[in-house]
Amino acid sequence: MSYRVALIGAGTMGGVHTQQWAALSDVDVVGVLDPRSDAARALGPAYSDWDTLLSRAKPDIVDICVPTPFHRDYVERAAAAGKAIFVEKPLARTLADCDAIVETIARTGVPLMAGHVLRYFPEYLSTKRRRRCRYACRGAHGAPGRISSPGNR
């Protein structure tokens, strides 16, 4: 199976995410939404509005890499469209926006992952070896692990 990814935001993080998606053999970046058309075109097929992106690119996954104040809006749009969502951290700037995102995901049932990747950096992973946590390391909440794309090992 191949996944179709639409990227929202063509800034620095959008570029980083595009590189990681490109390293996966079963993923195609099918559209990039950004008001800066040149920046969007540098990462993939450029779109200037949400509705056109959705109807023409037909993504399975929406990767949200815009400034934090816009996360809630795009999460809600993607969830309403039934798309799986990857959103950069922080999830939102306010507790009210976080609560609204959680409620939206609970209501729609779409998968969402917030991209807090620091926990996968070697210096954070080494914490497990230096210190034994009381719960996760004993299996009460599962074992800590690492997931990475081929371009980020």
Sequence and secondary structure as in RCSB ss.txt:
>XXXX:A:sequence
MSYRVALIGAGTMGGVHTQQWAALSDVDVVGVLDPRSDAARALGPAYSDWDTLLSRAKPDIVDICVPTPFHRDYV
ERAAAAGKAIFVEKPLARTLADCDAIVETIARTGVPLMAGHVLRYFPEYLSTKRRRRCRYACRGAHGAPGRISSP
GNR
>XXXX:A:secstr
  EEEEEE  SHHHHHHHHHHHTSTTEEEEEEE S HHHHHHHSSEESSHHHIIIII  SEEEE S GGGHHHHH
HHHHHTT EEEEESSS SSHHHHHHHHHHHHHH   EEEE GGGGSHHHHHHHHHS  SSGGGTTT        T
T  
